[in-house]
Amino acid sequence: MALLVGMTIIIAAVGIIYIASQLNEQASVQSRFLIEKA
């Protein structure tokens, strides 16, 4: 039971980190585009 909870927490943390890195990548690409455009 504890192992299952631990696995769930680890999977959730990995998912959150992955989503956050994807968003950061998009934001950096957009800011670079805006800087080049200006």
C-alpha distance matrix in Angstrom:
0.0 3.8 5.3 5.1 6.4 8.7 9.9 10.8 12.6 14.4 15.5 16.7 18.6 20.2 21.3 22.8 24.6 25.9 27.2 28.8 30.5 31.8 33.2 34.8 36.4 37.9 39.1 40.8 42.5 43.8 45.1 46.8 48.4 49.6 51.0 52.9 54.2 55.5
3.8 0.0 3.8 5.4 5.1 6.1 8.6 9.9 10.6 12.3 14.3 15.4 16.5 18.4 20.0 21.1 22.6 24.3 25.8 26.9 28.6 30.3 31.7 32.9 34.7 36.4 37.4 38.9 40.8 42.1 43.2 44.9 46.7 47.9 49.1 51.0 52.5 53.7
5.3 3.8 0.0 3.8 5.5 5.0 6.1 8.6 9.9 10.5 12.2 14.2 15.3 16.4 18.2 19.9 21.0 22.4 24.3 25.7 26.9 28.6 30.3 31.5 32.9 34.8 36.1 37.4 39.1 40.7 41.9 43.3 45.1 46.5 47.7 49.4 51.0 52.4
5.1 5.4 3.8 0.0 3.8 5.4 5.1 6.2 8.7 9.9 10.6 12.3 14.2 15.4 16.5 18.4 20.0 21.0 22.5 24.3 25.8 27.0 28.7 30.3 31.7 33.2 34.6 36.2 37.7 39.1 40.6 42.1 43.6 45.1 46.5 48.2 49.5 51.0
6.4 5.1 5.5 3.8 0.0 3.8 5.5 5.1 6.2 8.7 10.0 10.6 12.3 14.3 15.3 16.5 18.4 20.0 21.1 22.5 24.4 25.8 27.0 28.5 30.4 31.8 32.9 34.6 36.4 37.6 38.8 40.6 42.2 43.3 44.8 46.7 48.0 49.2
8.7 6.1 5.0 5.4 3.8 0.0 3.8 5.4 5.2 6.2 8.6 9.9 10.6 12.3 14.2 15.4 16.5 18.3 20.0 21.1 22.6 24.4 25.8 26.9 28.6 30.5 31.5 32.9 34.8 36.3 37.3 38.9 40.7 42.0 43.1 45.0 46.6 47.8
9.9 8.6 6.1 5.1 5.5 3.8 0.0 3.8 5.5 5.1 6.1 8.5 9.8 10.6 12.2 14.2 15.4 16.4 18.3 19.9 21.1 22.5 24.4 25.7 27.0 28.8 30.2 31.6 33.1 34.7 36.1 37.5 39.1 40.7 41.9 43.6 45.1 46.6
10.8 9.9 8.6 6.2 5.1 5.4 3.8 0.0 3.8 5.5 5.2 6.1 8.6 10.0 10.5 12.3 14.3 15.3 16.5 18.2 20.0 21.1 22.6 24.3 25.8 27.2 28.5 30.3 31.8 33.0 34.5 36.2 37.6 39.0 40.5 42.2 43.5 44.9
12.6 10.6 9.9 8.7 6.2 5.2 5.5 3.8 0.0 3.8 5.5 5.1 6.1 8.6 9.8 10.5 12.2 14.1 15.3 16.4 18.3 20.0 21.1 22.4 24.3 25.9 26.8 28.4 30.3 31.6 32.7 34.4 36.2 37.3 38.6 40.6 41.9 43.1
14.4 12.3 10.5 9.9 8.7 6.2 5.1 5.5 3.8 0.0 3.8 5.4 5.1 6.2 8.6 9.9 10.6 12.2 14.3 15.3 16.5 18.4 20.0 21.0 22.5 24.5 25.7 26.9 28.7 30.3 31.4 32.8 34.7 36.1 37.2 39.0 40.6 42.0
15.5 14.3 12.2 10.6 10.0 8.6 6.1 5.2 5.5 3.8 0.0 3.8 5.5 5.2 6.1 8.7 10.0 10.5 12.3 14.2 15.4 16.5 18.4 20.0 21.1 22.7 24.3 25.8 27.2 28.8 30.3 31.7 33.2 34.7 36.1 37.7 39.1 40.7
16.7 15.4 14.2 12.3 10.6 9.9 8.5 6.1 5.1 5.4 3.8 0.0 3.8 5.5 5.1 6.2 8.6 9.8 10.6 12.2 14.3 15.4 16.5 18.3 20.0 21.2 22.5 24.3 25.9 27.0 28.5 30.2 31.7 32.9 34.5 36.3 37.5 38.9
18.6 16.5 15.3 14.2 12.3 10.6 9.8 8.6 6.1 5.1 5.5 3.8 0.0 3.8 5.4 5.1 6.2 8.5 9.9 10.5 12.3 14.2 15.4 16.4 18.3 20.1 21.0 22.4 24.4 25.8 26.7 28.4 30.3 31.4 32.6 34.6 36.0 37.2
20.2 18.4 16.4 15.4 14.3 12.3 10.6 10.0 8.6 6.2 5.2 5.5 3.8 0.0 3.8 5.5 5.2 6.1 8.6 9.9 10.6 12.3 14.3 15.3 16.5 18.5 19.9 21.0 22.6 24.4 25.7 26.9 28.7 30.3 31.4 33.0 34.7 36.2
21.3 20.0 18.2 16.5 15.3 14.2 12.2 10.5 9.8 8.6 6.1 5.1 5.4 3.8 0.0 3.8 5.5 5.1 6.2 8.5 9.9 10.6 12.3 14.2 15.4 16.7 18.4 20.0 21.3 22.7 24.3 25.8 27.2 28.7 30.3 31.8 33.1 34.7
22.8 21.1 19.9 18.4 16.5 15.4 14.2 12.3 10.5 9.9 8.7 6.2 5.1 5.5 3.8 0.0 3.8 5.4 5.2 6.1 8.6 9.9 10.6 12.2 14.2 15.5 16.4 18.3 20.0 21.1 22.3 24.2 25.8 26.8 28.3 30.3 31.5 32.8
24.6 22.6 21.0 20.0 18.4 16.5 15.4 14.3 12.2 10.6 10.0 8.6 6.2 5.2 5.5 3.8 0.0 3.8 5.5 5.1 6.1 8.6 9.9 10.4 12.3 14.3 15.2 16.4 18.4 19.9 20.9 22.3 24.3 25.6 26.7 28.5 30.1 31.4
25.9 24.3 22.4 21.0 20.0 18.3 16.4 15.3 14.1 12.2 10.5 9.8 8.5 6.1 5.1 5.4 3.8 0.0 3.8 5.5 5.2 6.3 8.7 9.9 10.7 12.6 14.3 15.5 16.7 18.6 20.1 21.2 22.8 24.5 25.8 27.2 28.8 30.5
27.2 25.8 24.3 22.5 21.1 20.0 18.3 16.5 15.3 14.3 12.3 10.6 9.9 8.6 6.2 5.2 5.5 3.8 0.0 3.8 5.5 5.1 6.2 8.6 9.9 10.7 12.3 14.3 15.5 16.6 18.4 20.0 21.2 22.6 24.3 25.9 27.0 28.7
28.8 26.9 25.7 24.3 22.5 21.1 19.9 18.2 16.4 15.3 14.2 12.2 10.5 9.9 8.5 6.1 5.1 5.5 3.8 0.0 3.8 5.4 5.1 6.1 8.6 10.0 10.5 12.2 14.3 15.3 16.3 18.2 19.9 20.9 22.3 24.3 25.6 26.8
30.5 28.6 26.9 25.8 24.4 22.6 21.1 20.0 18.3 16.5 15.4 14.3 12.3 10.6 9.9 8.6 6.1 5.2 5.5 3.8 0.0 3.8 5.4 5.0 6.1 8.7 9.8 10.5 12.3 14.2 15.2 16.4 18.3 19.9 20.9 22.5 24.2 25.7
31.8 30.3 28.6 27.0 25.8 24.4 22.5 21.1 20.0 18.4 16.5 15.4 14.2 12.3 10.6 9.9 8.6 6.3 5.1 5.4 3.8 0.0 3.8 5.5 5.1 6.3 8.7 10.0 10.7 12.4 14.4 15.5 16.7 18.5 20.1 21.3 22.7 24.5
33.2 31.7 30.3 28.7 27.0 25.8 24.4 22.6 21.1 20.0 18.4 16.5 15.4 14.3 12.3 10.6 9.9 8.7 6.2 5.1 5.4 3.8 0.0 3.8 5.4 5.1 6.1 8.6 9.9 10.5 12.2 14.1 15.3 16.4 18.2 20.0 20.9 22.5
34.8 32.9 31.5 30.3 28.5 26.9 25.7 24.3 22.4 21.0 20.0 18.3 16.4 15.3 14.2 12.2 10.4 9.9 8.6 6.1 5.0 5.5 3.8 0.0 3.8 5.5 5.0 6.1 8.6 9.8 10.4 12.1 14.1 15.2 16.3 18.2 19.8 21.0
36.4 34.7 32.9 31.7 30.4 28.6 27.0 25.8 24.3 22.5 21.1 20.0 18.3 16.5 15.4 14.2 12.3 10.7 9.9 8.6 6.1 5.1 5.4 3.8 0.0 3.8 5.5 5.2 6.2 8.6 10.0 10.6 12.3 14.3 15.4 16.6 18.3 20.1
37.9 36.4 34.8 33.2 31.8 30.5 28.8 27.2 25.9 24.5 22.7 21.2 20.1 18.5 16.7 15.5 14.3 12.6 10.7 10.0 8.7 6.3 5.1 5.5 3.8 0.0 3.8 5.5 5.1 6.1 8.6 9.9 10.5 12.3 14.2 15.4 16.4 18.4
39.1 37.4 36.1 34.6 32.9 31.5 30.2 28.5 26.8 25.7 24.3 22.5 21.0 19.9 18.4 16.4 15.2 14.3 12.3 10.5 9.8 8.7 6.1 5.0 5.5 3.8 0.0 3.8 5.4 5.1 6.1 8.5 9.8 10.5 12.2 14.2 15.2 16.4
40.8 38.9 37.4 36.2 34.6 32.9 31.6 30.3 28.4 26.9 25.8 24.3 22.4 21.0 20.0 18.3 16.4 15.5 14.3 12.2 10.5 10.0 8.6 6.1 5.2 5.5 3.8 0.0 3.8 5.4 5.1 6.0 8.5 9.8 10.4 12.2 14.1 15.3
42.5 40.8 39.1 37.7 36.4 34.8 33.1 31.8 30.3 28.7 27.2 25.9 24.4 22.6 21.3 20.0 18.4 16.7 15.5 14.3 12.3 10.7 9.9 8.6 6.2 5.1 5.4 3.8 0.0 3.8 5.6 5.1 6.2 8.7 9.9 10.6 12.2 14.4
43.8 42.1 40.7 39.1 37.6 36.3 34.7 33.0 31.6 30.3 28.8 27.0 25.8 24.4 22.7 21.1 19.9 18.6 16.6 15.3 14.2 12.4 10.5 9.8 8.6 6.1 5.1 5.4 3.8 0.0 3.8 5.4 5.0 6.2 8.6 9.9 10.4 12.3
45.1 43.2 41.9 40.6 38.8 37.3 36.1 34.5 32.7 31.4 30.3 28.5 26.7 25.7 24.3 22.3 20.9 20.1 18.4 16.3 15.2 14.4 12.2 10.4 10.0 8.6 6.1 5.1 5.6 3.8 0.0 3.8 5.4 5.0 6.1 8.6 9.7 10.5
46.8 44.9 43.3 42.1 40.6 38.9 37.5 36.2 34.4 32.8 31.7 30.2 28.4 26.9 25.8 24.2 22.3 21.2 20.0 18.2 16.4 15.5 14.1 12.1 10.6 9.9 8.5 6.0 5.1 5.4 3.8 0.0 3.8 5.5 5.1 6.2 8.5 10.0
48.4 46.7 45.1 43.6 42.2 40.7 39.1 37.6 36.2 34.7 33.2 31.7 30.3 28.7 27.2 25.8 24.3 22.8 21.2 19.9 18.3 16.7 15.3 14.1 12.3 10.5 9.8 8.5 6.2 5.0 5.4 3.8 0.0 3.8 5.5 5.2 6.1 8.7
49.6 47.9 46.5 45.1 43.3 42.0 40.7 39.0 37.3 36.1 34.7 32.9 31.4 30.3 28.7 26.8 25.6 24.5 22.6 20.9 19.9 18.5 16.4 15.2 14.3 12.3 10.5 9.8 8.7 6.2 5.0 5.5 3.8 0.0 3.8 5.5 5.0 6.1
51.0 49.1 47.7 46.5 44.8 43.1 41.9 40.5 38.6 37.2 36.1 34.5 32.6 31.4 30.3 28.3 26.7 25.8 24.3 22.3 20.9 20.1 18.2 16.3 15.4 14.2 12.2 10.4 9.9 8.6 6.1 5.1 5.5 3.8 0.0 3.8 5.5 5.3
52.9 51.0 49.4 48.2 46.7 45.0 43.6 42.2 40.6 39.0 37.7 36.3 34.6 33.0 31.8 30.3 28.5 27.2 25.9 24.3 22.5 21.3 20.0 18.2 16.6 15.4 14.2 12.2 10.6 9.9 8.6 6.2 5.2 5.5 3.8 0.0 3.8 5.6
54.2 52.5 51.0 49.5 48.0 46.6 45.1 43.5 41.9 40.6 39.1 37.5 36.0 34.7 33.1 31.5 30.1 28.8 27.0 25.6 24.2 22.7 20.9 19.8 18.3 16.4 15.2 14.1 12.2 10.4 9.7 8.5 6.1 5.0 5.5 3.8 0.0 3.8
55.5 53.7 52.4 51.0 49.2 47.8 46.6 44.9 43.1 42.0 40.7 38.9 37.2 36.2 34.7 32.8 31.4 30.5 28.7 26.8 25.7 24.5 22.5 21.0 20.1 18.4 16.4 15.3 14.4 12.3 10.5 10.0 8.7 6.1 5.3 5.6 3.8 0.0
